[in-house]
């Protein structure tokens, strides 16, 4: 059974940092690309960052580029999202999701969240001004 579990969310002041973790089980890590998505109240879910489990390539949305870093520990089947210089607009529920790594290059990471078949339960991130 495929399972994804996020942790590490919380409340932080603007300019602060958080590190999210996504623990995965039930599949070969190197067969999958893992993405981080977020959803703010009343807004569409959006892609934040993604990493290919096969070769470690990464992608970032323009809104987080230079501030967030996605990484993976394949031995632990865990993907991390280090979030620095947090802004109030980063507030939302953060989800990790998995998709076959063959889609890594062709997927629209910003709007293609519906293509992901496996999701965690989400973790809340709140950034106060």
C-alpha positions in Angstrom: 0.0 0.0 0.0 1.4 3.4 -1.0 1.5 5.8 1.8 2.8 9.4 2.1 3.0 11.2 5.4 4.0 14.9 5.8 5.3 16.4 9.0 7.1 19.6 10.1 4.5 22.2 9.6 3.8 24.9 12.1 3.6 28.6 12.8 6.5 30.9 12.1 7.1 34.6 11.7 7.8 36.1 8.3 11.5 35.7 7.5 11.7 32.4 9.4 12.3 28.9 8.3 10.6 25.5 8.4 11.6 22.1 7.1 8.8 19.7 6.0 9.3 16.0 5.6 7.4 13.5 3.5 7.9 9.9 4.5 7.0 7.5 1.7 6.3 3.8 1.8 4.8 1.1 -0.4 6.7 1.8 -3.7 10.2 2.0 -5.2 11.4 5.5 -4.4 13.5 5.7 -7.6 10.4 5.0 -9.7 8.6 8.1 -8.6 8.8 11.8 -8.7 7.7 13.5 -5.5 6.1 16.9 -5.5 5.2 19.4 -2.8 2.0 21.3 -3.3 0.2 23.8 -1.2 -3.3 25.1 -0.9 -4.4 28.4 0.8 -8.0 28.9 1.9 -10.2 29.8 -1.1 -7.4 29.2 -3.6 -6.5 26.5 -6.1 -3.9 23.9 -5.1 -0.5 24.8 -6.7 2.8 23.1 -7.2 5.7 24.3 -5.2 8.6 22.0 -5.9 9.3 18.5 -7.2 12.2 16.0 -7.3 12.8 13.0 -9.5 13.5 9.9 -7.4 15.6 8.4 -10.3 18.2 11.1 -10.8 17.5 13.9 -8.2 16.5 16.5 -10.7 14.4 19.3 -9.2 12.0 21.9 -10.1 10.5 24.9 -8.3 7.7 27.3 -8.9 8.7 30.9 -9.5 7.2 32.0 -6.3 9.6 29.9 -4.1 12.7 29.7 -6.3 15.7 30.8 -4.3 13.9 30.4 -1.0 12.8 26.7 -0.9 15.0 23.7 -1.4 13.7 20.2 -2.1 15.9 17.2 -1.4 15.6 13.5 -0.8 17.1 10.7 1.2 16.5 7.7 -0.9 17.8 5.3 1.9 15.0 6.7 4.2 12.4 7.1 1.4 11.9 10.6 2.6 11.7 13.9 0.8 12.3 17.2 2.5 11.3 20.8 1.7 13.4 23.4 3.4 11.6 26.7 3.4 13.6 29.8 4.1 12.6 33.5 4.1 9.0 32.6 4.6 6.3 35.1 3.7 2.7 35.4 4.8 1.7 34.3 1.3 3.4 31.0 1.8 0.6 30.1 4.3 -1.4 27.0 3.5 -1.7 23.3 3.8 1.3 21.6 2.3 0.9 18.2 0.7 3.4 15.8 -0.8 2.3 13.6 -3.7 3.8 10.9 -5.9 3.7 10.2 -9.6 5.7 8.0 -12.0 9.1 9.6 -12.6 8.5 9.3 -16.4 6.2 12.3 -16.2 8.8 14.6 -14.5 9.7 16.5 -17.6 6.3 16.8 -19.2 4.1 17.6 -16.3 2.8 21.1 -15.7 3.9 21.2 -12.1 2.0 24.4 -11.3 -1.5 23.1 -12.4 -1.0 19.4 -12.9 -1.7 18.3 -9.3 -4.7 16.3 -10.5 -2.4 13.9 -12.2 -0.9 12.7 -9.0 -2.5 9.5 -7.7 -0.9 9.3 -4.2 -1.2 12.0 -1.6 -0.4 12.6 2.0 -2.8 14.1 4.5 -1.1 17.5 4.5 0.6 19.7 7.1 -0.4 23.3 8.0 2.1 26.1 7.5 1.2 29.5 8.9 3.4 32.5 8.4 2.6 35.6 10.4 3.6 39.1 9.4 
